[in-house]
Amino acid sequence: MTEKKEVKSAPKAAKKAPAKKAPAKKSVVAINAENVGFKAGDVYNALAAEAKALTVAEIAKAANISTDEVYLGIGWLFKEGKVKGENDKVALA
């Protein structure tokens, strides 16, 4: 009678599938006078609340809007003479 030997194989390491990153969502900004005016208000209020010059990223974070929307608002406010540039930052005029 022959005995069969059980061969124990080393446990295989579980392979993890590479994490798939979801593409960053791009914000779609409606470009019309009403929307741009609202974004200008958001930018103005963020600058007034901080009472100092802010970068575009800081304004976007404070106003909870995208950087594209910040640029729209800044353009509107520049045209009206409400803001000025100070060393790569934006401040109320």
Biopython code that builds the backbone (N, CA, C, O; Angstrom):
import numpy as np
from Bio.PDB.StructureBuilder import StructureBuilder

atoms = [
    (1, "MET", "N", (0.819, -1.159, 0.000)),
    (1, "MET", "CA", (0.000, 0.000, 0.000)),
    (1, "MET", "C", (0.878, 1.242, 0.000)),
    (1, "MET", "O", (1.798, 1.391, 0.804)),
    (2, "THR", "N", (0.563, 2.102, -0.910)),
    (2, "THR", "CA", (1.348, 3.330, -0.965)),
    (2, "THR", "C", (0.547, 4.478, -0.372)),
    (2, "THR", "O", (-0.666, 4.594, -0.542)),
    (3, "GLU", "N", (1.269, 5.288, 0.311)),
    (3, "GLU", "CA", (0.606, 6.451, 0.911)),
    (3, "GLU", "C", (0.865, 7.670, 0.043)),
    (3, "GLU", "O", (1.945, 7.861, -0.515)),
    (4, "LYS", "N", (-0.139, 8.453, -0.041)),
    (4, "LYS", "CA", (0.018, 9.696, -0.791)),
    (4, "LYS", "C", (0.447, 10.780, 0.174)),
    (4, "LYS", "O", (-0.122, 10.945, 1.253)),
    (5, "LYS", "N", (1.437, 11.492, -0.231)),
    (5, "LYS", "CA", (1.890, 12.599, 0.598)),
    (5, "LYS", "C", (1.104, 13.849, 0.215)),
    (5, "LYS", "O", (0.888, 14.145, -0.961)),
    (6, "GLU", "N", (0.690, 14.561, 1.241)),
    (6, "GLU", "CA", (0.016, 15.835, 0.979)),
    (6, "GLU", "C", (1.081, 16.912, 0.867)),
    (6, "GLU", "O", (1.909, 17.098, 1.759)),
    (7, "VAL", "N", (1.035, 17.576, -0.197)),
    (7, "VAL", "CA", (1.999, 18.643, -0.412)),
    (7, "VAL", "C", (1.325, 19.957, -0.041)),
    (7, "VAL", "O", (0.311, 20.355, -0.615)),
    (8, "LYS", "N", (1.930, 20.609, 0.940)),
    (8, "LYS", "CA", (1.370, 21.897, 1.348)),
    (8, "LYS", "C", (2.144, 22.985, 0.623)),
    (8, "LYS", "O", (3.367, 23.088, 0.716)),
    (9, "SER", "N", (1.401, 23.770, -0.084)),
    (9, "SER", "CA", (2.058, 24.878, -0.781)),
    (9, "SER", "C", (1.990, 26.122, 0.102)),
    (9, "SER", "O", (1.088, 26.284, 0.924)),
    (10, "ALA", "N", (2.947, 26.963, -0.092)),
    (10, "ALA", "CA", (2.983, 28.204, 0.687)),
    (10, "ALA", "C", (1.757, 29.033, 0.327)),
    (10, "ALA", "O", (1.334, 29.069, -0.829)),
    (11, "PRO", "N", (1.199, 29.691, 1.318)),
    (11, "PRO", "CA", (0.014, 30.509, 1.014)),
    (11, "PRO", "C", (0.393, 31.632, 0.049)),
    (11, "PRO", "O", (1.423, 32.291, 0.194)),
    (12, "LYS", "N", (-0.458, 31.818, -0.914)),
    (12, "LYS", "CA", (-0.186, 32.840, -1.916)),
    (12, "LYS", "C", (-0.611, 34.198, -1.368)),
    (12, "LYS", "O", (-1.660, 34.346, -0.741)),
    (13, "ALA", "N", (0.216, 35.148, -1.622)),
    (13, "ALA", "CA", (-0.117, 36.509, -1.193)),
    (13, "ALA", "C", (-1.254, 37.024, -2.068)),
    (13, "ALA", "O", (-1.240, 36.883, -3.291)),
    (14, "ALA", "N", (-2.205, 37.603, -1.426)),
    (14, "ALA", "CA", (-3.336, 38.133, -2.171)),
    (14, "ALA", "C", (-2.870, 39.337, -2.979)),
    (14, "ALA", "O", (-2.262, 40.271, -2.455)),
    (15, "LYS", "N", (-3.171, 39.284, -4.243)),
    (15, "LYS", "CA", (-2.774, 40.394, -5.102)),
    (15, "LYS", "C", (-3.877, 41.440, -5.079)),
    (15, "LYS", "O", (-5.055, 41.156, -5.296)),
    (16, "LYS", "N", (-3.444, 42.643, -4.810)),
    (16, "LYS", "CA", (-4.413, 43.732, -4.812)),
    (16, "LYS", "C", (-4.435, 44.351, -6.197)),
    (16, "LYS", "O", (-3.399, 44.583, -6.821)),
    (17, "ALA", "N", (-5.623, 44.605, -6.645)),
    (17, "ALA", "CA", (-5.749, 45.293, -7.921)),
    (17, "ALA", "C", (-5.308, 46.736, -7.713)),
    (17, "ALA", "O", (-5.602, 47.338, -6.680)),
    (18, "PRO", "N", (-4.619, 47.274, -8.675)),
    (18, "PRO", "CA", (-4.188, 48.673, -8.516)),
    (18, "PRO", "C", (-5.406, 49.577, -8.341)),
    (18, "PRO", "O", (-6.408, 49.451, -9.044)),
    (19, "ALA", "N", (-5.287, 50.481, -7.393)),
    (19, "ALA", "CA", (-6.400, 51.385, -7.116)),
    (19, "ALA", "C", (-6.618, 52.295, -8.316)),
    (19, "ALA", "O", (-5.692, 52.932, -8.816)),
    (20, "LYS", "N", (-7.842, 52.337, -8.754)),
    (20, "LYS", "CA", (-8.167, 53.191, -9.885)),
    (20, "LYS", "C", (-8.602, 54.539, -9.345)),
    (20, "LYS", "O", (-9.525, 54.641, -8.536)),
    (21, "LYS", "N", (-7.925, 55.551, -9.804)),
    (21, "LYS", "CA", (-8.275, 56.896, -9.367)),
    (21, "LYS", "C", (-9.358, 57.442, -10.285)),
    (21, "LYS", "O", (-9.269, 57.363, -11.510)),
    (22, "ALA", "N", (-10.366, 57.990, -9.660)),
    (22, "ALA", "CA", (-11.416, 58.616, -10.442)),
    (22, "ALA", "C", (-10.875, 59.925, -11.005)),
    (22, "ALA", "O", (-10.202, 60.674, -10.297)),
    (23, "PRO", "N", (-11.160, 60.198, -12.242)),
    (23, "PRO", "CA", (-10.669, 61.459, -12.801)),
    (23, "PRO", "C", (-11.286, 62.636, -12.056)),
    (23, "PRO", "O", (-12.453, 62.602, -11.664)),
    (24, "ALA", "N", (-10.486, 63.668, -11.870)),
    (24, "ALA", "CA", (-10.972, 64.843, -11.155)),
    (24, "ALA", "C", (-12.103, 65.478, -11.954)),
    (24, "ALA", "O", (-12.011, 65.649, -13.169)),
    (25, "LYS", "N", (-13.157, 65.818, -11.248)),
    (25, "LYS", "CA", (-14.283, 66.441, -11.921)),
    (25, "LYS", "C", (-13.941, 67.888, -12.230)),
    (25, "LYS", "O", (-13.469, 68.633, -11.372)),
    (26, "LYS", "N", (-14.183, 68.254, -13.439)),
    (26, "LYS", "CA", (-13.970, 69.637, -13.823)),
    (26, "LYS", "C", (-15.285, 70.372, -13.633)),
    (26, "LYS", "O", (-16.357, 69.887, -13.998)),
    (27, "SER", "N", (-15.169, 71.541, -13.057)),
    (27, "SER", "CA", (-16.385, 72.303, -12.843)),
    (27, "SER", "C", (-16.802, 72.963, -14.149)),
    (27, "SER", "O", (-15.971, 73.448, -14.916)),
    (28, "VAL", "N", (-18.074, 72.968, -14.375)),
    (28, "VAL", "CA", (-18.618, 73.618, -15.546)),
    (28, "VAL", "C", (-19.191, 74.938, -15.067)),
    (28, "VAL", "O", (-20.082, 74.973, -14.218)),
    (29, "VAL", "N", (-18.676, 76.010, -15.614)),
    (29, "VAL", "CA", (-19.085, 77.338, -15.181)),
    (29, "VAL", "C", (-19.948, 77.963, -16.266)),
    (29, "VAL", "O", (-19.528, 78.112, -17.413)),
    (30, "ALA", "N", (-21.159, 78.322, -15.876)),
    (30, "ALA", "CA", (-22.032, 79.015, -16.815)),
    (30, "ALA", "C", (-21.560, 80.456, -16.917)),
    (30, "ALA", "O", (-21.510, 81.175, -15.919)),
    (31, "ILE", "N", (-21.219, 80.865, -18.115)),
    (31, "ILE", "CA", (-20.704, 82.219, -18.298)),
    (31, "ILE", "C", (-21.831, 83.097, -18.831)),
    (31, "ILE", "O", (-22.111, 83.153, -20.028)),
    (32, "ASN", "N", (-22.456, 83.773, -17.884)),
    (32, "ASN", "CA", (-23.445, 84.790, -18.214)),
    (32, "ASN", "C", (-23.321, 85.890, -17.170)),
    (32, "ASN", "O", (-22.700, 85.692, -16.125)),
    (33, "ALA", "N", (-23.903, 87.035, -17.446)),
    (33, "ALA", "CA", (-23.720, 88.199, -16.573)),
    (33, "ALA", "C", (-24.189, 87.921, -15.150)),
    (33, "ALA", "O", (-23.558, 88.367, -14.192)),
    (34, "GLU", "N", (-25.273, 87.199, -15.007)),
    (34, "GLU", "CA", (-25.801, 86.934, -13.667)),
    (34, "GLU", "C", (-24.854, 86.055, -12.857)),
    (34, "GLU", "O", (-24.549, 86.366, -11.706)),
    (35, "ASN", "N", (-24.393, 84.968, -13.451)),
    (35, "ASN", "CA", (-23.508, 84.046, -12.739)),
    (35, "ASN", "C", (-22.171, 84.700, -12.406)),
    (35, "ASN", "O", (-21.671, 84.554, -11.290)),
    (36, "VAL", "N", (-21.595, 85.414, -13.357)),
    (36, "VAL", "CA", (-20.311, 86.067, -13.120)),
    (36, "VAL", "C", (-20.468, 87.128, -12.038)),
    (36, "VAL", "O", (-19.569, 87.315, -11.218)),
    (37, "GLY", "N", (-21.589, 87.815, -12.029)),
    (37, "GLY", "CA", (-21.854, 88.803, -10.985)),
    (37, "GLY", "C", (-21.920, 88.170, -9.607)),
    (37, "GLY", "O", (-21.415, 88.734, -8.637)),
    (38, "PHE", "N", (-22.540, 86.999, -9.515)),
    (38, "PHE", "CA", (-22.600, 86.289, -8.230)),
    (38, "PHE", "C", (-21.209, 85.852, -7.780)),
    (38, "PHE", "O", (-20.881, 85.940, -6.597)),
    (39, "LYS", "N", (-20.399, 85.387, -8.713)),
    (39, "LYS", "CA", (-19.034, 84.969, -8.362)),
    (39, "LYS", "C", (-18.212, 86.172, -7.918)),
    (39, "LYS", "O", (-17.384, 86.061, -7.014)),
    (40, "ALA", "N", (-18.437, 87.319, -8.552)),
    (40, "ALA", "CA", (-17.756, 88.542, -8.124)),
    (40, "ALA", "C", (-18.151, 88.873, -6.689)),
    (40, "ALA", "O", (-17.312, 89.298, -5.895)),
    (41, "GLY", "N", (-19.410, 88.682, -6.360)),
    (41, "GLY", "CA", (-19.868, 88.912, -4.988)),
    (41, "GLY", "C", (-19.211, 87.960, -4.012)),
    (41, "GLY", "O", (-18.840, 88.357, -2.907)),
    (42, "ASP", "N", (-19.063, 86.699, -4.411)),
    (42, "ASP", "CA", (-18.392, 85.716, -3.550)),
    (42, "ASP", "C", (-16.944, 86.117, -3.297)),
    (42, "ASP", "O", (-16.458, 86.041, -2.169)),
    (43, "VAL", "N", (-16.259, 86.544, -4.357)),
    (43, "VAL", "CA", (-14.857, 86.964, -4.232)),
    (43, "VAL", "C", (-14.763, 88.197, -3.337)),
    (43, "VAL", "O", (-13.914, 88.262, -2.449)),
    (44, "TYR", "N", (-15.631, 89.165, -3.572)),
    (44, "TYR", "CA", (-15.611, 90.407, -2.789)),
    (44, "TYR", "C", (-15.844, 90.107, -1.305)),
    (44, "TYR", "O", (-15.139, 90.633, -0.445)),
    (45, "ASN", "N", (-16.829, 89.265, -1.013)),
    (45, "ASN", "CA", (-17.131, 88.920, 0.386)),
    (45, "ASN", "C", (-15.978, 88.177, 1.049)),
    (45, "ASN", "O", (-15.698, 88.402, 2.227)),
    (46, "ALA", "N", (-15.309, 87.301, 0.315)),
    (46, "ALA", "CA", (-14.161, 86.572, 0.873)),
    (46, "ALA", "C", (-13.029, 87.536, 1.198)),
    (46, "ALA", "O", (-12.400, 87.426, 2.250)),
    (47, "LEU", "N", (-12.767, 88.479, 0.298)),
    (47, "LEU", "CA", (-11.708, 89.463, 0.540)),
    (47, "LEU", "C", (-12.072, 90.396, 1.695)),
    (47, "LEU", "O", (-11.212, 90.756, 2.500)),
    (48, "ALA", "N", (-13.335, 90.782, 1.776)),
    (48, "ALA", "CA", (-13.774, 91.674, 2.854)),
    (48, "ALA", "C", (-13.700, 90.967, 4.204)),
    (48, "ALA", "O", (-13.344, 91.585, 5.207)),
    (49, "ALA", "N", (-14.031, 89.680, 4.237)),
    (49, "ALA", "CA", (-14.000, 88.923, 5.495)),
    (49, "ALA", "C", (-12.575, 88.757, 6.003)),
    (49, "ALA", "O", (-12.336, 88.825, 7.209)),
    (50, "GLU", "N", (-11.626, 88.541, 5.098)),
    (50, "GLU", "CA", (-10.233, 88.342, 5.501)),
    (50, "GLU", "C", (-9.516, 89.661, 5.770)),
    (50, "GLU", "O", (-8.565, 89.705, 6.550)),
    (51, "ALA", "N", (-9.968, 90.729, 5.131)),
    (51, "ALA", "CA", (-9.392, 92.072, 5.297)),
    (51, "ALA", "C", (-7.888, 92.114, 4.997)),
    (51, "ALA", "O", (-7.141, 92.868, 5.621)),
    (52, "LYS", "N", (-7.464, 91.301, 4.041)),
    (52, "LYS", "CA", (-6.070, 91.323, 3.599)),
    (52, "LYS", "C", (-6.011, 90.765, 2.187)),
    (52, "LYS", "O", (-6.987, 90.199, 1.693)),
    (53, "ALA", "N", (-4.875, 90.923, 1.546)),
    (53, "ALA", "CA", (-4.687, 90.396, 0.195)),
    (53, "ALA", "C", (-4.611, 88.876, 0.247)),
    (53, "ALA", "O", (-3.986, 88.310, 1.143)),
    (54, "LEU", "N", (-5.249, 88.219, -0.716)),
    (54, "LEU", "CA", (-5.276, 86.756, -0.780)),
    (54, "LEU", "C", (-4.863, 86.283, -2.166)),
    (54, "LEU", "O", (-5.011, 87.003, -3.153)),
    (55, "THR", "N", (-4.343, 85.061, -2.224)),
    (55, "THR", "CA", (-4.060, 84.435, -3.514)),
    (55, "THR", "C", (-5.364, 83.894, -4.086)),
    (55, "THR", "O", (-6.378, 83.821, -3.391)),
    (56, "VAL", "N", (-5.325, 83.521, -5.343)),
    (56, "VAL", "CA", (-6.516, 82.962, -5.986)),
    (56, "VAL", "C", (-6.959, 81.693, -5.264)),
    (56, "VAL", "O", (-8.153, 81.488, -5.045)),
    (57, "ALA", "N", (-6.004, 80.842, -4.894)),
    (57, "ALA", "CA", (-6.341, 79.596, -4.195)),
    (57, "ALA", "C", (-6.974, 79.889, -2.836)),
    (57, "ALA", "O", (-7.920, 79.211, -2.435)),
    (58, "GLU", "N", (-6.466, 80.882, -2.134)),
    (58, "GLU", "CA", (-7.028, 81.237, -0.826)),
    (58, "GLU", "C", (-8.444, 81.788, -0.969)),
    (58, "GLU", "O", (-9.317, 81.500, -0.149)),
    (59, "ILE", "N", (-8.663, 82.575, -2.007)),
    (59, "ILE", "CA", (-10.014, 83.106, -2.250)),
    (59, "ILE", "C", (-10.968, 81.966, -2.574)),
    (59, "ILE", "O", (-12.089, 81.926, -2.068)),
    (60, "ALA", "N", (-10.522, 81.034, -3.423)),
    (60, "ALA", "CA", (-11.364, 79.893, -3.799)),
    (60, "ALA", "C", (-11.753, 79.082, -2.575)),
    (60, "ALA", "O", (-12.902, 78.660, -2.448)),
    (61, "LYS", "N", (-10.805, 78.861, -1.675)),
    (61, "LYS", "CA", (-11.082, 78.089, -0.468)),
    (61, "LYS", "C", (-12.033, 78.852, 0.452)),
    (61, "LYS", "O", (-12.979, 78.274, 0.987)),
    (62, "ALA", "N", (-11.782, 80.148, 0.638)),
    (62, "ALA", "CA", (-12.611, 80.951, 1.535)),
    (62, "ALA", "C", (-14.037, 81.103, 1.005)),
    (62, "ALA", "O", (-14.994, 81.097, 1.779)),
    (63, "ALA", "N", (-14.176, 81.237, -0.311)),
    (63, "ALA", "CA", (-15.491, 81.446, -0.915)),
    (63, "ALA", "C", (-16.170, 80.138, -1.306)),
    (63, "ALA", "O", (-17.339, 80.134, -1.691)),
    (64, "ASN", "N", (-15.438, 79.026, -1.207)),
    (64, "ASN", "CA", (-15.954, 77.704, -1.572)),
    (64, "ASN", "C", (-16.410, 77.669, -3.040)),
    (64, "ASN", "O", (-17.492, 77.175, -3.358)),
    (65, "ILE", "N", (-15.563, 78.200, -3.915)),
    (65, "ILE", "CA", (-15.807, 78.173, -5.352)),
    (65, "ILE", "C", (-14.527, 77.724, -6.045)),
    (65, "ILE", "O", (-13.465, 77.677, -5.424)),
    (66, "SER", "N", (-14.625, 77.395, -7.329)),
    (66, "SER", "CA", (-13.446, 76.926, -8.068)),
    (66, "SER", "C", (-12.545, 78.106, -8.436)),
    (66, "SER", "O", (-12.961, 79.264, -8.389)),
    (67, "THR", "N", (-11.316, 77.789, -8.800)),
    (67, "THR", "CA", (-10.386, 78.853, -9.189)),
    (67, "THR", "C", (-10.845, 79.533, -10.479)),
    (67, "THR", "O", (-10.626, 80.731, -10.659)),
    (68, "ASP", "N", (-11.481, 78.776, -11.375)),
    (68, "ASP", "CA", (-12.011, 79.385, -12.596)),
    (68, "ASP", "C", (-13.063, 80.437, -12.251)),
    (68, "ASP", "O", (-13.101, 81.513, -12.849)),
    (69, "GLU", "N", (-13.912, 80.113, -11.283)),
    (69, "GLU", "CA", (-14.940, 81.063, -10.863)),
    (69, "GLU", "C", (-14.325, 82.276, -10.172)),
    (69, "GLU", "O", (-14.833, 83.391, -10.292)),
    (70, "VAL", "N", (-13.227, 82.053, -9.448)),
    (70, "VAL", "CA", (-12.523, 83.172, -8.811)),
    (70, "VAL", "C", (-12.001, 84.123, -9.882)),
    (70, "VAL", "O", (-12.135, 85.339, -9.753)),
    (71, "TYR", "N", (-11.405, 83.571, -10.940)),
    (71, "TYR", "CA", (-10.888, 84.419, -12.012)),
    (71, "TYR", "C", (-12.005, 85.230, -12.672)),
    (71, "TYR", "O", (-11.811, 86.399, -13.004)),
    (72, "LEU", "N", (-13.163, 84.615, -12.861)),
    (72, "LEU", "CA", (-14.295, 85.352, -13.428)),
    (72, "LEU", "C", (-14.685, 86.515, -12.517)),
    (72, "LEU", "O", (-14.883, 87.641, -12.973)),
    (73, "GLY", "N", (-14.790, 86.220, -11.226)),
    (73, "GLY", "CA", (-15.164, 87.259, -10.267)),
    (73, "GLY", "C", (-14.136, 88.369, -10.178)),
    (73, "GLY", "O", (-14.490, 89.545, -10.095)),
    (74, "ILE", "N", (-12.859, 87.999, -10.196)),
    (74, "ILE", "CA", (-11.788, 89.004, -10.128)),
    (74, "ILE", "C", (-11.846, 89.907, -11.366)),
    (74, "ILE", "O", (-11.676, 91.122, -11.261)),
    (75, "GLY", "N", (-12.082, 89.318, -12.519)),
    (75, "GLY", "CA", (-12.175, 90.115, -13.743)),
    (75, "GLY", "C", (-13.286, 91.148, -13.656)),
    (75, "GLY", "O", (-13.108, 92.306, -14.034)),
    (76, "TRP", "N", (-14.417, 90.720, -13.161)),
    (76, "TRP", "CA", (-15.564, 91.621, -12.986)),
    (76, "TRP", "C", (-15.192, 92.750, -12.025)),
    (76, "TRP", "O", (-15.453, 93.922, -12.299)),
    (77, "LEU", "N", (-14.581, 92.384, -10.897)),
    (77, "LEU", "CA", (-14.233, 93.378, -9.877)),
    (77, "LEU", "C", (-13.120, 94.318, -10.348)),
    (77, "LEU", "O", (-13.126, 95.498, -9.997)),
    (78, "PHE", "N", (-12.167, 93.813, -11.136)),
    (78, "PHE", "CA", (-11.128, 94.677, -11.703)),
    (78, "PHE", "C", (-11.763, 95.718, -12.625)),
    (78, "PHE", "O", (-11.414, 96.898, -12.592)),
    (79, "LYS", "N", (-12.690, 95.259, -13.435)),
    (79, "LYS", "CA", (-13.357, 96.163, -14.375)),
    (79, "LYS", "C", (-14.082, 97.278, -13.628)),
    (79, "LYS", "O", (-14.113, 98.415, -14.099)),
    (80, "GLU", "N", (-14.662, 96.972, -12.478)),
    (80, "GLU", "CA", (-15.379, 97.964, -11.676)),
    (80, "GLU", "C", (-14.450, 98.776, -10.778)),
    (80, "GLU", "O", (-14.887, 99.733, -10.138)),
    (81, "GLY", "N", (-13.169, 98.399, -10.727)),
    (81, "GLY", "CA", (-12.223, 99.123, -9.884)),
    (81, "GLY", "C", (-12.342, 98.788, -8.402)),
    (81, "GLY", "O", (-11.940, 99.583, -7.552)),
    (82, "LYS", "N", (-12.892, 97.614, -8.087)),
    (82, "LYS", "CA", (-13.111, 97.214, -6.689)),
    (82, "LYS", "C", (-11.923, 96.475, -6.085)),
    (82, "LYS", "O", (-11.781, 96.429, -4.863)),
    (83, "VAL", "N", (-11.061, 95.891, -6.932)),
    (83, "VAL", "CA", (-9.905, 95.148, -6.428)),
    (83, "VAL", "C", (-8.640, 95.630, -7.127)),
    (83, "VAL", "O", (-8.686, 96.277, -8.174)),
    (84, "LYS", "N", (-7.515, 95.295, -6.515)),
    (84, "LYS", "CA", (-6.210, 95.627, -7.096)),
    (84, "LYS", "C", (-5.263, 94.469, -6.843)),
    (84, "LYS", "O", (-5.486, 93.663, -5.940)),
    (85, "GLY", "N", (-4.220, 94.387, -7.628)),
    (85, "GLY", "CA", (-3.213, 93.350, -7.459)),
    (85, "GLY", "C", (-2.108, 93.827, -6.540)),
    (85, "GLY", "O", (-1.651, 94.966, -6.638)),
    (86, "GLU", "N", (-1.678, 92.942, -5.639)),
    (86, "GLU", "CA", (-0.576, 93.241, -4.716)),
    (86, "GLU", "C", (0.340, 92.028, -4.626)),
    (86, "GLU", "O", (0.015, 91.057, -3.942)),
    (87, "ASN", "N", (1.472, 92.072, -5.305)),
    (87, "ASN", "CA", (2.472, 90.993, -5.223)),
    (87, "ASN", "C", (1.862, 89.607, -5.416)),
    (87, "ASN", "O", (1.940, 88.767, -4.519)),
    (88, "ASP", "N", (1.268, 89.366, -6.551)),
    (88, "ASP", "CA", (0.642, 88.076, -6.891)),
    (88, "ASP", "C", (-0.547, 87.736, -6.005)),
    (88, "ASP", "O", (-0.947, 86.575, -5.926)),
    (89, "LYS", "N", (-1.107, 88.718, -5.347)),
    (89, "LYS", "CA", (-2.310, 88.525, -4.534)),
    (89, "LYS", "C", (-3.332, 89.567, -4.949)),
    (89, "LYS", "O", (-3.010, 90.526, -5.650)),
    (90, "VAL", "N", (-4.560, 89.370, -4.511)),
    (90, "VAL", "CA", (-5.645, 90.282, -4.833)),
    (90, "VAL", "C", (-6.151, 90.889, -3.535)),
    (90, "VAL", "O", (-6.341, 90.183, -2.545)),
    (91, "ALA", "N", (-6.368, 92.202, -3.542)),
    (91, "ALA", "CA", (-6.870, 92.899, -2.358)),
    (91, "ALA", "C", (-7.968, 93.861, -2.788)),
    (91, "ALA", "O", (-8.043, 94.247, -3.955)),
    (92, "LEU", "N", (-8.810, 94.241, -1.852)),
    (92, "LEU", "CA", (-9.825, 95.244, -2.142)),
    (92, "LEU", "C", (-9.147, 96.582, -2.403)),
    (92, "LEU", "O", (-8.168, 96.932, -1.744)),
    (93, "ALA", "N", (-9.673, 97.321, -3.364)),
    (93, "ALA", "CA", (-9.080, 98.620, -3.719)),
    (93, "ALA", "C", (-9.453, 99.684, -2.700)),
    (93, "ALA", "O", (-9.045, 100.838, -2.834)),
]
sb = StructureBuilder()
sb.init_structure("model")
sb.init_model(0)
sb.init_chain("A")
sb.init_seg("    ")
for serial, (resi, resn, name, xyz) in enumerate(atoms, 1):
    if name == "N":
        sb.init_residue(resn, " ", resi, " ")
    sb.init_atom(name, np.array(xyz, "f"), 0.0, 1.0, " ", f" {name:<3s}", serial, name[0])
structure = sb.get_structure()
